[in-house]
Amino acid sequence: MKKRLLSFLTAAILIIAAIATGCGGEKPTTPATPPQKVELNVSAAVSLKDALAEIQKNFEALNPTVKLTYNLGASGALQKQIEQGAPADIFFSAAPKQMNDLEAKNLVNKATRKNLVENKLVVIVPKDSALVISKYEDLTKDEVQKISIGETASVPAGQYAQEVLKKLGIWDKIQSKAVLAKDVRTVLTYVETGNVEAGIVYKTDAASSEKVKIAATAPEGSHQPIVYPVAVLTGTKQEKAATDFLAYLSTPESKAIFEKYGFTMSK
């Protein structure tokens, strides 16, 4: 009887030991560390604001580990910020000049640069305006007392506007009427609020507002083509995310958004 009891106890101890050993061999599951989000800083012309906002939603949905941060403004002002070391991974300019200046200082990755979209230059007036304006030359009329354009030193839209007005021989006649704005969206606001009788903006800016109407479009050949170049900057620390976003800007999905807001794609 004692032998049977001893055998039983021995077997029980062995079973318990085996179970304990088996349990001890299992390591507790460690929760997976979520991937760290990458912040991508994009300095872009303010005229791209609406299109880029929609593109951002789509891109971030497809790339949940990337957070896009836009710095929107006049291309000339953005250029100066980049030159002074402001954080920027991508530059999306409203004109080649600002991109060329950065490229000359080796701040642009030349291999990534591309002309992406194009625009047109138009005269706008308030929606309820009774002014008769059908061409740029009408801006010389006495009833047009104030005309807003972008700063000619830093805003591409202002530079294009000045180019058109000089080409048509009317810059000297309207220069005293000019109200210079820090960027093209400020020009739009001045016209929307009736602070000026007319303004010169991109076609896409006019299309973004229900408070203005297009009165005239710049004649063909009156200014340099309005081309928007984009490129990755050499100072980026997020090269993969930057090149991925640059590639996404050329996808059919992004193309449809740009065209929705009035841009045409560069060939």
C-alpha positions, 0 to 999 in steps of 0.5 A: 500500500505504501509503495503504491502511495509513494508511486502515486505521489512520485507520478503526481510530482513529475506531472506538476514539474512538467507542467511548471516547466512548460509554463515557464518556457512560454514568454509573455507576449510584448505588444508591438511598438507602433511605427513612429510618425514621420513629419514631412514639411512642405513649403508651397505657394498659397495658390495651391492651398485648396488642392493640397488640402484635399491631396493631404487627406488622400495621401495620409490615408494611404500612408498613416505613418506620414504627417504632412505639414504645409507652410503656405505663402508667397513663393519668394517669401518661402524661398527666403525662409528655406535659404535661412534654414527653415525646416522644409523637405519639399518646395512647391513654387508658383514660378521657376525663378524661386526654384532656380535661385534655390537650385543655384545654392545647392538647396534643391535635389535636381534629380527630383525637380519637375514642372507639375502644374500650370495656371492662368492670370486673370482680372477679378472684380467683386461679384456684384460689380457694375464695372465694365471690364473685359480686357486688361486695358480697361484697368486704366479707366477712371472708375477703377481707382484701386487695383490689387496685385501681389508684391512684385519683388516676392510674389510670382502672381505680382511679377506675372501681373507686372509683366502683362501690364508692361507688355500691354503698355499700361503699367505706368498708367495704373502703377499709382492705383496698385495696392500691393499684397503679401500673397495672391490670396490677400489680393483675392480677399481685398477684392472680395471685401470691396477694398479695391475695384479689381485685382489680378490673381490666378484663375484657380484663386478666382475659382475658389471664391463665390464672391468674385467673378473673372472679368478678363484673362491675360492675352496669350504671349503677354507673360512667361508661362505660369509653371509650378515646379516642385522638388525635394530639398537637399536638407531633408532628413525624410528623403523616402517620405519626401520622394513618395509624396512627390511621386503621389503628386503625379498620380491620376488621383492627384491629377484629378484634384489639381484639375478640379481646382482649375490647374492644368498638368504640365506636359 
